[in-house]
Amino acid sequence: MIPQDGQDRGAGAKRKQAQVGASRLPLHLIFQAGIAAVVALGLEGLLQLPAANGALAGVALALLCWLIRELYQPTATRAGARVVLVLRMLSIVGFTFAISGLSRLLT
């Protein structure tokens, strides 16, 4: 394996120590997920779909976003990053629809 960031990753290489308070998940991803969840809950309240239909729509939306992401490999440009952002947020919206519909079915 070729090191990507110029670090020695051989058998005797020293591991980089984690910084105190360092997070593995960047805050912008948490922010995007929060915004997408709020949008999904708002859309669900506006649409007033039955629980089963909402869950099915959410699963279909998440699968569609996953399929588009697998078939379309975006380039490393701003436009590609925007496409990835939109697909990520739509898949979180679909996931939230599915979880909300399933939770309503269980109660």
C-alpha positions in Angstrom: 0.0 0.0 0.0 1.3 3.4 -0.9 1.0 6.1 1.8 -1.4 8.8 0.7 -0.3 11.6 3.0 3.5 11.1 3.1 3.5 9.2 6.4 5.5 6.0 7.0 3.0 3.2 7.6 5.4 0.3 7.8 5.6 -2.2 10.6 7.9 -0.2 12.8 6.3 3.2 12.2 5.1 5.3 15.1 1.3 6.0 15.2 0.2 9.5 15.4 -1.4 10.3 18.8 -5.0 11.5 18.8 -5.5 15.1 19.9 -7.7 15.7 22.9 -11.2 16.5 21.8 -10.6 15.5 18.2 -13.6 14.0 16.5 -13.6 11.4 13.7 -16.7 12.9 12.2 -16.5 16.4 10.9 -19.0 18.9 12.2 -20.2 19.9 8.8 -21.5 16.3 8.2 -23.4 16.4 11.5 -24.8 19.8 10.5 -25.9 18.4 7.1 -27.6 15.4 8.7 -29.4 17.7 11.2 -30.7 20.0 8.4 -31.8 17.0 6.3 -33.7 15.5 9.3 -35.5 18.7 10.0 -36.4 19.1 6.4 -37.7 15.5 6.3 -39.8 15.9 9.4 -41.3 19.1 8.0 -42.1 17.6 4.7 -43.6 14.6 6.4 -45.8 16.9 8.4 -46.9 18.8 5.3 -47.6 15.7 3.2 -49.6 13.8 5.8 -48.9 10.4 4.2 -50.2 7.2 5.8 -47.4 5.5 7.8 -46.9 2.6 5.4 -46.7 4.9 2.3 -44.3 7.2 4.1 -42.0 4.4 5.0 -42.1 3.0 1.5 -41.4 6.4 0.0 -38.5 6.9 2.3 -36.9 3.5 1.5 -37.4 4.1 -2.2 -35.8 7.6 -2.0 -32.8 6.3 0.0 -32.3 3.4 -2.5 -32.7 5.7 -5.5 -30.0 8.1 -4.1 -27.7 5.1 -3.4 -28.2 3.8 -6.9 -27.5 7.2 -8.5 -24.4 7.6 -6.4 -23.1 4.2 -7.4 -23.8 4.7 -11.1 -22.7 8.3 -11.3 -19.1 8.8 -10.1 -18.8 12.5 -9.5 -15.6 14.3 -10.3 -13.5 16.1 -7.7 -14.9 19.5 -8.6 -17.3 21.9 -7.0 -20.1 20.6 -9.1 -19.3 17.0 -8.1 -19.2 18.0 -4.5 -22.6 19.7 -4.8 -24.0 16.5 -6.4 -22.7 14.4 -3.6 -24.1 16.9 -1.0 -27.6 16.8 -2.6 -27.6 13.0 -2.8 -26.4 12.7 0.8 -29.1 15.0 2.0 -31.8 13.3 0.0 -30.8 9.9 1.3 -31.0 11.2 4.9 -34.4 12.7 4.1 -35.5 9.3 2.8 -34.0 7.5 5.8 -35.9 9.9 8.1 -39.1 9.3 6.2 -38.7 5.5 6.5 -37.8 5.6 10.2 -40.7 8.0 11.0 -43.2 5.9 9.1 -42.0 2.7 10.7 -42.2 4.2 14.2 -45.8 5.3 13.5 -46.6 1.7 12.4 -45.2 0.2 15.6 -47.2 2.5 17.9 
